[in-house]
């Protein structure tokens, strides 16, 4: 499952209003960028292996530079914290949600499902 799919499922389980739409959209964008970084890094690794096999030094240098620019870890470091902050704002993390004792009137869909399961 991709990060975007996971974020989408988490957001769908919440009772988000129109005021939350921008942050929810931003969370999806961050997840998409993180997913794309992983895919781009995998493609760059494949291209580098092919260039090494063919002994193409110039192409290997270009791909190495591209890999540095696309560094998946850098994307995670840069966007992972931002994605987490967006999810906290939407109360989409366990710590950011009110406790079960607070599940009175106006409780979100997720809290209602959890209460019914208990």
Secondary structure in CASP SS format (residue, H / E / C, confidence):
PFRMAT SS
TARGET T0000
AUTHOR 0000-0000-0000
METHOD secondary structure of the structure
MODEL  1
X C 1.00
X C 1.00
X H 1.00
X H 1.00
X H 1.00
X H 1.00
X H 1.00
X H 1.00
X H 1.00
X H 1.00
X H 1.00
X H 1.00
X C 1.00
X C 1.00
X C 1.00
X C 1.00
X C 1.00
X H 1.00
X H 1.00
X H 1.00
X H 1.00
X H 1.00
X H 1.00
X H 1.00
X H 1.00
X H 1.00
X H 1.00
X H 1.00
X H 1.00
X H 1.00
X H 1.00
X H 1.00
X H 1.00
X H 1.00
X H 1.00
X H 1.00
X H 1.00
X H 1.00
X H 1.00
X H 1.00
X H 1.00
X H 1.00
X H 1.00
X H 1.00
X H 1.00
X H 1.00
X H 1.00
X H 1.00
X H 1.00
X H 1.00
X H 1.00
X H 1.00
X H 1.00
X H 1.00
X C 1.00
X C 1.00
X H 1.00
X H 1.00
X H 1.00
X H 1.00
X H 1.00
X H 1.00
X H 1.00
X H 1.00
X H 1.00
X H 1.00
X H 1.00
X H 1.00
X H 1.00
X H 1.00
X C 1.00
X H 1.00
X H 1.00
X H 1.00
X H 1.00
X H 1.00
X H 1.00
X H 1.00
X H 1.00
X H 1.00
X H 1.00
X H 1.00
X H 1.00
X H 1.00
X H 1.00
X H 1.00
X H 1.00
X H 1.00
X H 1.00
X C 1.00
X C 1.00
X C 1.00
X C 1.00
X H 1.00
X H 1.00
X H 1.00
X C 1.00
X C 1.00
X C 1.00
X H 1.00
X H 1.00
X H 1.00
X C 1.00
X C 1.00
X C 1.00
X C 1.00
X C 1.00
X C 1.00
X H 1.00
X H 1.00
X H 1.00
X H 1.00
X H 1.00
X H 1.00
X H 1.00
X H 1.00
X H 1.00
X C 1.00
END
